[in-house]
Structures are given as structure tokens and as C-alpha cells.
């Protein structure tokens, strides 16, 4: 048996395997920490910061920070929740997210987090950026909805390890760029995987549309995080 590490999260004393991250330790103990850029099986990059927690009074990204003995973690705390609300609101204000007409509505992690944290209208002014929709064989890339989580960059590759998706430019101009020659060779399964991995509706498989009716989609049936909290 691997060595166990003792830690406290929101006043609850817990144990977890040595070598795991704070996020993994919390999940193993039935404690939900929200993530957007993180995805099971992909290398964590800590880019969205929605998973940030307070550890012994300091901010840390839980998806990248290794757990250590005696950590005192604040996760479901007013300051932490306010921080997360601000991130979600900035993501909503910075892009063009029109949920009623989005194919991913009901399956969108950003939308589900907005519901979880009670966000109706962002406190920040909408930016209404002018972004385009790009068409590729088999799928569309909707830049208006992209939150630059980089899941597609890390997950979708050719058999020889070449990346189809990459980040281009910096700061407010940063966006997903696609190698058109490699994208033309993507299989239907790879396109479906890219669409499923995207937390929002930025990657859309052609010819699919609203595959599940409203009310039957993932977060229509249960709130985000409930599958973890249900393990308690």
C-alpha cells in the first residue's frame, strides 16, 4: 500500500495517496473542486485557475499542486467562491456565449459552472469580440466560444505525436490555430473526441447538431460536480 498523506479540506480531515495533486486528493475524498482546463488523462497545465484553492493562506492551482502532509485547504469558502465567480464571469464577458442557440447547451461545463455559482449577469462589461467561425473537413471551430483551455491541444494528435491544434498569438489575441493538412486526416472518432473534450461549444462535429433533446443533456439531468459529491 502506498503511503498516505493527512490533510484538511474545509475543516474535514482526510487521507490520500502520496504523490497525488490536491485536486485528485479532494476528488478521492468526495470533495468537488471545479476545473475547466483540466481533463482526466491529460497533463495538467493550470491555465484556467478555476480550481484554485487557499492552502495555508496562499493561492494554489489544485490541479498542478502536489499534496503534502498537513495541508490546510480552503475550497468551499466565501473568498474562494468569489474568486471562481469572477473567473467565470470574465470568461462569459470576454467571449460571445449565446447559450440558447449553442449545440453544447446542457453539456457545457462553463454554463454548468455559471449555474452552480449562481451567475445570471456578469459584473464585467461584455466585450463582444469580432471572431470568426472556421470550417474544416468534418468539423467547425467556433472561436466565439473558445476559452483557450488547451484541452484539444493536449488531447488530439496524430499517430506519430504531431499536434493538430496549437495556440497562436498572445494576450487578448490568443486563439486556437489548426494545421489544415493534419486536420483533413482526422477520423470521425478523433473529431468526436475533440468535440467531447472541449468544455464549451467551440469544436462542433458536422452533421450532428442537437444530438440530445433539451432536458436530456448531461447537466440538464444533474448539476456539475454531483457525481463526485455523491461519493461521500
N, C-alpha and C positions, 0 to 999 in steps of 0.2 A: 504493500500500500504506500502511495506517495505521502510525503509529509504534509500535514495540514497546517494552515495558517489561520490564526484567530484575528478577526476584525469586527468592527461595529459599524452598522449602517442604519441611520435613522433610529438610533437607540437600541437596535436589535443586535445581539451578539451572534456572530455567525462563524462558520468554518468553511474553508475552501482549499482546494489543492494548491500546493506551492507551484509557482510559475505561471498562473493564470492572470489575466488582467482584472481590473476592478469590475468591468462590465460582465465578464464571464463569471466572476465570483458572485456578483449580485444575482445574475440570472439563475445560477445553480441553487441559490437560496430563495428563489421565488420573488425576487425584488426586480421590478421593471425599471430600466434606465432607457430612455428614448435614444434612438440612433437614426441617422439618415445616410451618412456616407459609409457606415459600417455594414458589412454583409457576411453572413456565415460562410467560411471557406476562402474569403479574400483577405489579403494582407491589410491590416488596419492602417489608416493614414491620419485619422483625427482631423479631417479638414472642415467638417461642418460645425463641430464644437457643441452640438445639441446634447451630447452625452456628458458634458462637463459636470463635475461634482466638486464639492468642497471637501478637501482632505486635510484634517488638522489645521483648518483655517486657510488653505490655499486651493486655488482653482486647478483642477487637473482633468484632462480628457480621459474618461474611464475606459474607452476602447483601446487605448495605447498604453496606459499607465499600469505597470505590473503591480499586483497586490503585494503588500508587505505586512509583516507581523505588527499588530497593534494599531492599524489604521483606524481612525475615527472619521467616518464618511457621512456627509450630509447630502442626501439625494432628493427626498421629498420634503424640501424646506422652502419657506417663502422666498428667500433670496435666490435660490437655485431655480425655482419655478419661474420667477420673474425674469431671470436671465434667459431661460429657454423660450418663454413667451416672446421676448424681444427678438430673438433669432428667427423664430417662425414668422413673426410679423415683418421683419426685414426681407425675408425670402419671398413672402407674398407681395410686398410692395415693390420689390426690385424687378420682378418678372411680370408676365401677363398671364395670370391664372384665372381662367373663367370656368370654374368648376361645373356649372350646369351643362356645358356643352363638351366637356372633356371625356374622352373614352375611358380614362382611368378613374373617373369619379366613383367612389365607393371602394376602390382598390388602391387609392393614392395615399402614401404614407404621410406626405406633407398635410394633406387635407385632414387625415385622421388625427394627426397631432394637433392641428388647429382646433378640432372638436374637443379633444382631450383637455386642452388647456383653456377652453372657453373663449377662443378668439373669434369675434364677429367682424370687427373692422380694425385693421392695423392702425397703430398710433402714428405711423410714419406716412408721409405723402406718397401716393403711388407715382412711380417713375414712368410708367408706360413706355418702355424702351421699344424702339423700332427694330424688330428682329424678324428673320425670315424662316420659312419652312423649307427644308431641303428634302428632295426626293432621291431615293436610291433604289436599286432593284430589290423589291421585296419589302421595303420599309420606308418610313418617313422619319425625319429628325426635326422635332418641333422645338426650336431654340427658345421660344417664348416661355416654355415650361421648365427648361433645364435649370437645375440648381447647382451644377458643377460638383456633384458628389464624387465623380470619377469611378463609380461602380462599373460602368461599361468599359472604361479604360483598363481596369484591372481584370475584368472577367472575360472579355471577348477577345480571343486571339486565334491566330492560325495554328495549324498543327505543328509548325516549326517555331512557334513562340512569337510571331510578329503581331504587333498590336494594330487593330483596325481603327480604334478610337484613340484620340490623343487630345491634350489640352493645347490651345493656341492663344497667343497674346497674354496680356496681364491685366490685373486690376479690374476696372469696370468693363473692359473689352474682352475679358477672358471668355472663351467658348469652346465647345467640343468641335474638333475637326476630325474628318473621316477620310481615310485612304480609299478613294473610289474604286481603284483596281481590286483591292482586297475585299472591299465591301460587296463587290459584284459576285464574289465567290462564296459568300456566306450561305450556309444551308438554311432551310426553313427552321430547323431546330435551333440553330445558333441565333437566328433573328428572334425567335420566340423567347429564347433565354435572355437576350438583351432587353426585350420588352418587359419580361418578368422581373429582371434585376433592377431596372430603372424604378426608383421610388415614386416618381411622378409620371406624367404622360408625355415625356419627351421623345421616347422611341416607340413608334407605333407600327405594327406589322400590317402591311397592306392586305385588304380583302377580309379583315376581321371585324372591325368596328365594335359595336356594343355586344360582345360575345355573351355576356351575362346580363339579364334584365336588372333594372334598378330594384333594390331591395334584396337581391340575392348575391351581391358582391361581398367580398371579404369583410370590410369594415362596416357594411350595412348590417351584417349579422352579429358582429361583436366588436367592441372598442379595441383600438390598438393597445397591445400590451396585456390584454386579458388572458392570453394563452400562457403567459409567464406567471402572472399573479395568481392564476388558477392552480399553480403547482404548490402553493403554500400549504 
